[in-house]
Structures are given as structure tokens and as C-alpha cells.
Amino acid sequence: MKIIVLHGDDIQKSYERLSKFVGEAKSRSWKISDFSIEEVENQSLFGEECFYVLKDHKLLTKTVLEKLKKYTGNLIVYNAGKISAPTLKNLGADKIELFELPQLIWKFLDNISIEGLHKLLETEAPEYLLAMMGWKFKQNYLKNPSIGNANLISELAEIDANSKLGKEDLLLSLDMFIIR
């Protein structure tokens, strides 16, 4: 079985890639299903091409990996985050695709500024930047559960909801949030 691993911090791009693989499998009329070793062992003997998706790489134990060698088909291992190098080595993947966030985003999240926001808006969607800011403030809250951190998260949630409802402009709201 051919194993392809998609992983990394850029969840949006890695998921787009997974969707592209699934779309290609559909266009080829392959059987598409979520991975389980039982599903693989019960695959058709009539040469039907199978395409499996696994979203928890921890299910691929040494025993399961050994069993997979006897079967044909494609297995996409998708992970919303980075997989460690030793784990990748143990998976014995035929192809590994890493999707990393640009360094500019991390610099922006470490030092949020109007200039950084507008520089990132040249290449990233404002909704994505809002989500990343929310993620950063959530991490801060988990490390230091304070009223101030909770209020920042609440403000971002309000900005998100209001922009989706059309009550306020997302870019303007993010500018105002940063200025405060």
C-alpha cells in the first residue's frame, strides 16, 4: 500500500491538499473510505482501486504497518499539525508533504502591530489572521488564565460574529482591536 503523509502547522493548505487527493480519487472512480485495518483486509479481490484517509496517525502501529505491505491501494495520513521526525520514519511513508506557516505570521503573532497585519494581508485572508490571533490569545490564556486574556478572546469572538453577520467590516475591526 502506498502511504502519503500530509502534515504541518498550515492546516488550511494541508486540508486543501487532502481535498485535492480525494477529488482526484473520485474522478478516477476509486473506492474512498476512512481507514481501518478491517476495511483494508476486506477490500475487493476484483482489482478495485482503494483510497483510504486516516486522520489519526497513532492508529498505524508496527503490526498494522506490516499488514499493509500485503495490500494495494493508497493511504493518506492527514494530521492537523506537525508529526515528529521519529514518527514519520516509523510510518515508512512513500511521500511526505509538510505544510508550514510562513515565518511572517509567527513574527506577527509574537508582536502584533498594524504594520504587521497589513503586510500579512497582502498574502493571507483576514479571516485566517483573525483565527490565528484567536489561537495565539487562547494559548496565552491557557498559560496565564487571567481576565485580561479572557477579554481579548471575547473581543475577537465578537469581531468574528459581527463580521459574519455583516454588522461590521472585519479589516476595520481588526485595526481597531490592535490599536486598543
C-alpha positions as CSV (number, residue, x, y, z in Angstrom):
1,M,0.0,0.0,0.0
2,K,1.3,3.4,-0.9
3,I,1.3,5.8,2.1
4,I,1.3,9.6,1.8
5,V,1.6,11.8,4.8
6,L,0.2,15.3,4.9
7,H,1.0,17.3,8.0
8,G,2.1,20.7,9.3
9,D,1.0,23.9,11.0
10,D,-0.7,25.3,8.0
11,I,-3.9,23.4,8.4
12,Q,-5.7,25.3,5.7
13,K,-3.2,24.4,3.0
14,S,-2.8,20.8,4.2
15,Y,-6.5,20.3,4.2
16,E,-6.8,21.8,0.7
17,R,-4.2,19.2,-0.4
18,L,-6.2,16.4,1.2
19,S,-9.3,17.6,-0.6
20,K,-7.4,17.6,-3.9
21,F,-6.3,14.0,-3.3
22,V,-9.9,13.0,-2.5
23,G,-11.2,14.8,-5.6
24,E,-8.6,13.0,-7.8
25,A,-9.6,9.7,-6.4
26,K,-13.3,10.4,-7.1
27,S,-12.5,11.4,-10.7
28,R,-10.8,8.0,-11.1
29,S,-13.8,6.2,-9.6
30,W,-11.7,4.8,-6.8
31,K,-13.4,3.4,-3.6
32,I,-12.9,6.1,-0.9
33,S,-13.3,5.3,2.8
34,D,-12.0,6.2,6.2
35,F,-9.1,3.9,7.2
36,S,-9.4,0.9,9.4
37,I,-7.3,-2.3,9.1
38,E,-10.6,-4.3,8.9
39,E,-11.7,-2.2,5.9
40,V,-8.3,-2.9,4.2
41,E,-8.5,-6.6,4.9
42,N,-12.0,-6.8,3.4
43,Q,-11.1,-5.0,0.2
44,S,-12.4,-6.4,-3.1
45,L,-10.3,-9.1,-4.8
46,F,-11.5,-7.8,-8.2
47,G,-8.8,-5.2,-8.6
48,E,-10.9,-2.2,-7.4
49,E,-8.5,0.6,-6.5
50,C,-9.0,1.7,-2.9
51,F,-8.2,5.1,-1.4
52,Y,-8.2,5.4,2.4
53,V,-8.0,8.5,4.6
54,L,-6.6,8.4,8.2
55,K,-6.8,11.4,10.5
56,D,-5.0,9.8,13.5
57,H,-1.5,8.5,12.6
58,K,-1.3,6.8,16.1
59,L,-3.5,4.0,14.7
60,L,-0.7,2.9,12.5
61,T,1.1,0.6,14.8
62,K,4.0,-1.6,13.7
63,T,1.6,-4.5,13.4
64,V,-0.8,-2.6,11.2
65,L,2.1,-1.2,9.0
66,E,3.3,-4.8,8.5
67,K,-0.2,-5.9,7.4
68,L,-0.5,-3.0,5.0
69,K,2.5,-4.2,3.0
70,K,0.4,-7.1,1.7
71,Y,-2.3,-4.9,0.2
72,T,-2.7,-2.5,-2.7
73,G,-4.2,1.0,-2.7
74,N,-3.4,4.4,-1.3
75,L,-3.5,5.6,2.3
76,I,-3.4,9.3,3.0
77,V,-2.4,10.1,6.6
78,Y,-3.6,13.6,7.4
79,N,-2.5,15.3,10.6
80,A,-3.6,18.8,11.6
81,G,-0.2,19.7,13.0
82,K,3.4,18.7,12.7
83,I,4.4,15.0,13.1
84,S,7.7,14.3,14.8
85,A,10.6,13.1,12.7
86,P,10.9,9.7,14.5
87,T,7.2,9.0,14.0
88,L,7.5,9.9,10.3
89,K,10.4,7.5,10.0
90,N,8.4,4.7,11.6
91,L,5.5,5.3,9.2
92,G,7.7,4.4,6.3
93,A,5.7,6.7,4.0
94,D,6.3,6.8,0.3
95,K,5.7,10.5,0.2
96,I,5.7,13.2,2.9
97,E,4.3,16.7,2.4
98,L,4.9,19.3,5.1
99,F,2.8,22.5,5.2
100,E,4.4,25.1,7.3
101,L,3.1,28.6,8.1
102,P,5.2,31.4,6.8
103,Q,7.6,32.9,9.4
104,L,6.0,36.3,8.9
105,I,2.8,35.0,10.7
106,W,4.8,33.9,13.7
107,K,6.6,37.2,13.9
108,F,3.3,39.0,13.7
109,L,1.7,36.8,16.4
110,D,4.7,37.5,18.7
111,N,4.5,41.2,18.2
112,I,1.0,42.2,16.9
113,S,1.1,45.5,15.1
114,I,-0.9,47.4,12.4
115,E,2.1,47.3,10.1
116,G,2.4,43.5,10.5
117,L,-1.3,43.0,10.0
118,H,-1.3,44.9,6.7
119,K,1.9,43.2,5.5
120,L,0.3,39.8,6.1
121,L,-3.0,40.9,4.4
122,E,-1.0,41.1,1.1
123,T,-0.9,37.3,1.1
124,E,-3.3,36.0,3.7
125,A,-7.1,36.3,4.2
126,P,-8.3,38.4,7.1
127,E,-10.4,35.6,8.4
128,Y,-7.3,33.4,8.6
129,L,-5.4,36.1,10.5
130,L,-8.3,36.5,12.9
131,A,-8.3,32.8,13.6
132,M,-4.5,32.8,14.1
133,M,-4.9,35.7,16.6
134,G,-7.6,33.9,18.4
135,W,-5.4,30.8,18.6
136,K,-2.5,32.9,20.0
137,F,-4.6,34.5,22.7
138,K,-6.1,31.1,23.6
139,Q,-2.5,29.8,24.1
140,N,-1.7,32.8,26.2
141,Y,-4.9,32.2,28.2
142,L,-4.0,28.5,28.8
143,K,-0.6,29.6,30.1
144,N,-1.9,32.5,32.1
145,P,-5.7,32.3,32.8
146,S,-6.4,36.0,33.5
147,I,-9.4,38.3,33.0
148,G,-7.4,40.3,30.5
149,N,-6.6,37.3,28.3
150,A,-10.2,36.2,28.5
151,N,-11.4,39.6,27.5
152,L,-9.1,39.6,24.4
153,I,-10.6,36.3,23.3
154,S,-14.1,37.5,23.8
155,E,-13.4,40.7,21.8
156,L,-12.1,38.6,18.9
157,A,-15.1,36.3,19.1
158,E,-17.4,39.3,18.9
159,I,-15.4,40.7,15.9
160,D,-15.8,37.3,14.2
161,A,-19.5,37.1,14.8
162,N,-20.2,40.7,13.8
163,S,-18.2,40.4,10.6
164,K,-20.0,37.2,9.6
165,L,-23.4,38.9,10.3
166,G,-22.4,41.9,8.2
167,K,-22.6,44.2,11.2
168,E,-19.0,45.4,10.9
169,D,-16.1,45.3,8.5
170,L,-13.5,42.7,9.5
171,L,-10.4,44.7,8.4
172,L,-11.5,47.8,10.2
173,S,-12.4,45.8,13.3
174,L,-9.0,44.1,13.4
175,D,-7.3,47.5,13.0
176,M,-9.4,48.9,15.9
177,F,-8.6,45.8,18.0
178,I,-4.9,46.2,17.5
179,I,-4.9,50.0,18.2
180,R,-6.7,49.5,21.6
